[in-house]
């Protein structure tokens, strides 16, 4: 039997396209590259595409949506009154400030109050991706009780099946699958790290692999980073729920708030280029927060005094070198506590005119967010250079 292959050509060429080159990936910005990635299942940003009955993905070409898992949608927060971008948003200056003057979604307390869900979002051990997935969450727990930022159980309990991330009001994170604790941020294998509501939102990257039998938890682009191996549990539920609320022995919990939520198929932390791209994208968007430095005769600073210091900028890191002129005054540097090296150590090194020193450290709430305030150990005079890493 002979089979003929017939080649045909379209009878016309779009004249407007003659001579144009294809899209060069090098000219795409980070948002475009992420939105076009084939591993991307859902990408939600609190400012975008939150409708009365769903939250639409930012992934290019995707019609994937998250819908209410209970009786209500989460509350979209703004600091603009009126808000030209989001006509459904509710004014809340404190949450707005915590998210670096960006929008956020606030999830209610109590069972199924204001959480979002989507079916067929997570890879399971039975599909082509073999149970490998990555969840990226920029947010924090509620202020009053334990929270479950995301998972796939409808109501979270202390002994739930399914996949859950628990974030306690004391700042501890625990990820469990089918009732088995997989990874936590307080294990002795890695320096303990805790973050509470007042510290502001954190960037959480949770990668899970049934194929590779491992799980990795990263916080704030590597401020905390731990991977465990020999994981035997596996995910069996493709549903993802965000802002989960339910009962956890002590009763209703706070759902917390969120600025960004991403679900991908595959173990993203094994792709350091894309991981770094996403982390930088989110950290730059939400973490270019103000910090202040300067001199003062006061032995401690109030919020108003900290904001009145002469120096100031927006950045995403505590590392800073600056020079000031002092006249028998203390030298101060204030930065968000979310940029501290760990819960126990706020910085790596502190130098005055090139010499190591030990500053006096306090915490001050500035713009509704906890800030570390470093003060020179004594008053100083002359040109003073301070270096903090």
N, C-alpha and C positions, 0 to 999 in steps of 0.2 A: 504494500500500500504506500503510495507516494503522498506526502504532505507538502503543500505549497505554503510558503510564507509570503504574505503580501505586506509591503510597506507602503504607507500612504503619507501624504503631507497635507497639512491644513491649507485651504485655498487662499489664506490671507495672513498677513503679518501686521500686528498692531503697530502702526507707524509711530505712535508715541513712545514705543519701546525700542525702536531701532537704535543700535549703538550703545544701549545702556548695559552696564555690567550687572551681574548678580549681586546680592547683598553680601558685603564683606563682613564676616563676623567681628573683625577688629574694630568696626565703627559702632558696634552695638554697645550700649551702656550696660551696667551690671543688672539693672532691672529687666532689661530685654533678654539678656542671656538666661537669667533665672526663669522668667516667664515662658521661655521657649524650650526649656529642658524637658525632655520626654519622660523623665522620672517624676515630674511634678504632678501631683494629684490635685492638691488644693493649696491656694495661697490667698489668705484673707488679710486685709489691712483695715483697721477699725474705721478709717476715714471713708473707705471705698465700698460701694455696691452693697450697703446694708439696707435692705428693703423691709417692707412691713411683714413679709413672710419668709424671707430667705437672705442669705449672705452669699454673694456670687464670687467665684474665684477670679483672681487676677491673671491666671495662667492664660497665655495667648491661645485662642482657638478652643478653649474649654468652656463648657456650659455647666460644669460641676457646681453644685450649690450645697450649702449647709442650711438646714431648716430647723425650726424650733423642736426641741425634744420634749417640751412641756407646754404649758399654757401661754407662755409669753416669750418674746424676743428679749435679748439682753438690752441694757440701756446704753445708747451711744452718748459719749461724753464730749463736750466741747468747752472751750474757754472763750469763745467768741459769742457776742450777743448783739445783734443776730449773727448766725453762722451762715455765710453765703454758700458754703459747700454742702452742709448737711442740715436740711430743714427739720429733721426729726431729732436732732441732738439736744441733749439737756445740759444746761450750764453747770459746771462744777469746777471751780478754780483750783482746788487742791489736786484733783486727779489730773487736770490739764497740766499743771506745773510738774507733777511727778513724771509725766510722759513727755517732758521737754516741749511743752506747748504743742502736743500732737493729740489726735483723737484716741479714745480708748473705749472698749466695751466693758461694762460692769455687769457681772452676773449676780443674780439674787441669791439670798440664803434660803435654805430649806429644800426639800425634795423636789427635783425637777423644775426648779424655778429659774427660767430664763436661760437654759443651756441650749446649745446648738448641736446637731448631729448630722451625720451623712453615712449612708450605707455604701458598701463596696469601695471603701476608701483605703483600708489597711490591707497589706499583704498577709495571707495566712499560710500555714505550712502546706496547704493543698494547691495553691495556685502557682503560676509560672515563676513568681519571684520567691517562692519557697519560704515565706514568712519573714522576709527582710524589709524593714521599713525605717524611716527616720521622721521624727516629729520635732518641729522647731516652734518654740513658744516664747514670746516676749511678754511677760506679765508678772503677776505676783499673787500670793494667796490673799484671802480676805483678812481684815484687821482683827477679827475676834475669835476665830476658831480654825480647826483644821480644814484644809481645802483640797479638792481633787481637781487640778486644772484641766486634765484631760484623761480619757480612758475610753473603754467601750462597754462598760456595764451601765445599765440604766440607773440604778441606785447604788451608790458606793457604800459598802459596809466594811467592817474590820476584817472580815474573812471572805472578801469577794472573789469570785472567779473572774476570768477575763483579765484585761490589761488596765492598770491604773497607775497614775502618778499622784502620790500624796505629798502635799506640802504643808507642814504644820505651822501653826502660828508662832512657834519657837524658831522657825527657820530651817527645819530639817526636811530633806526630800528623800522619798523612798519610791522606787519603781517596783511593782510586783506584776507577775503574770500567773494567772490561775492560783492565786493564793501564795505563791512562792516569791519571797523577796529576791530580786535580781541584783539591784544595785542601790546604794544609798550614799549620801554626801557626808556621812559621819563615820565612815569605816576607817579603821586604823591603817589600812593599806594606802591611804592617801590623806593628806592633811584635811582635817575637818573644816567644813565651810557651812555657814548658816546665813540666811538672809530673811529678814522679817518685812512686814508690810511697810514700815516707815523707811526702810532702806530704798524703797522704790522698786520698779520692775527690773527683772533680770532676763537675760537671754539664755534659754534652756535649749540645748540640743541633745536629743535622746535618740540614739541609733540602736536598733535591735536586729540581730541576725539569727534565725533558726538554722540557716545553712552553715554558718561559721561558728555557731554556738557561742556567741559573745554579745556583749552589750556595752555601750559607752555613754557616759554622761558628761557633758561639757557645760560650763556655766560662764557666761560673759566672755566668749571667745578665748577660753583657755585659762581664765582666772582660777577655775577649778576644772580638772580634767581627769577622769578615771575610766578605765576599761576593765571589765571582768570577762573571763573566759570560762569554758566548760559549763556553759549555760545549758540546762536540759529542758527547761520549760519552753513551750511554743504557743504562739498566738493562734486561736481558732475562730476569731470573730473579726469580720472585715469592717464592722461599724466603728466610727470614731465619734466621740462626744467631747465637746469643749465647754468649759465652765461647769463641769459636773457638780451637782450638789446632791446630798442625800444624808443618811444617818451614819454616824461613826461612833457608836456607843454613847457619846456625849450629846447626841441629838442633832438638830439642824446645823449645817456648816455654812460658812461664807464661801461663795463661789469665786471671789477675787475679781481681778480685772485683767485685760489683755489688749495689746496693741497690734500684735502680729501673730499669725498662726499659719504654719506650713506643714503639709504632709507630702512626703515623697516615698516612692518605692525604691528599695535598695538601701545598703548600709553606707550612708553618705560620708561618714567620717573616714572611709577608705579612699575618698576622692578629695584630697586636701585642697585642690585648686577651687573646686566648687564650694566646698565648706568655707574656705576663707572669703570667697566672694559674697556668700550669703551673710556670714557673720559681720563682715564690714558694712554691707548694705544696711542691715538692721541697726547695728551699733551707731553708725553715722546718723541714721534717721532719728533715733531716739536719745542718743547719749551725748550729743554735743551740748552738754549742759554747762552753765556758767560756773566758773570758779574764780576766787578772788585772792589777792595778795597785797601786802602793803605794811605800813607801820602804824602803831598805836601805843599810847602810854598806858592804856587799860590792861589790867592783868588777865582779863577774860572778855570775850566779845559777845554781844547780843546779835541777833539777826540783822538789825539795822546797821550796827557798827561793821559787821563783816561785809555787807553790801556797799558800805561807804569807803572801803579800802581803795586805794588808788588804782591798783591793777585789776584786770579782769579779762576773761576770754571764754569762748566755748570750745571744748575739746572732748575727747573720749578717753583720756588717760590722765592719771594723777601725776605722771612724770613731768617735772617742770624745773626750769632754771630761770631765776629772775634776779635783778639787781635793784635795790632801793637805797635811798638815803635816809638814815636814821639819826635822830638827835636825842640820845638817852631814851630810846623807845624799843618796844618789842617788835620783832618781825613776825608777821602772820601769813599763813597760807591755808585756805579753806577749799575743800573739794568734796564732791558727793561721796558718801560712805560706800556706795556701790563700787567705787574704784579702789577700795582698800585691797591690799594684797591678800588678806584673809581676815577671818573674823577676829583672830588673835593679834594680827600685826597689820597696822594700817599702811606701812611703807616698807621698802627694802633698805634704803639708805637716806640719810639726812645730813647735809654738809653745810657749814657756814664758812665762806671764804676758803673753801677747799678742805677744811678740817671736819672730821666726823663729830657730830654732836647729837644729843638726845633731846628732842623738843618736848615741850609740855603738850599733851594731847587731850582735847576735849571734843564733845559732839554738840553741834548747834543745828537746830532745824531752820533751814533757809528755803523759802519758797515751798514749804510743806514737805521737804525732803531732808533726811538726816545728812549732815555734812561733818567730815572730820576737819577739825581745826588744829593745825600745828603752830605752836608759838615758840620762838627762840627761848632757850632756857634762862637768859638774862636780857636786860636792856642793852642796846648797842648804839654806837655812834659812828657816823661816817658812811662810806659806800659799802654796802653789805650785799654779797651774792649768796643766795640760797639755792641749793640743788636738792631736789627730792626725786627719788625713783621708787 
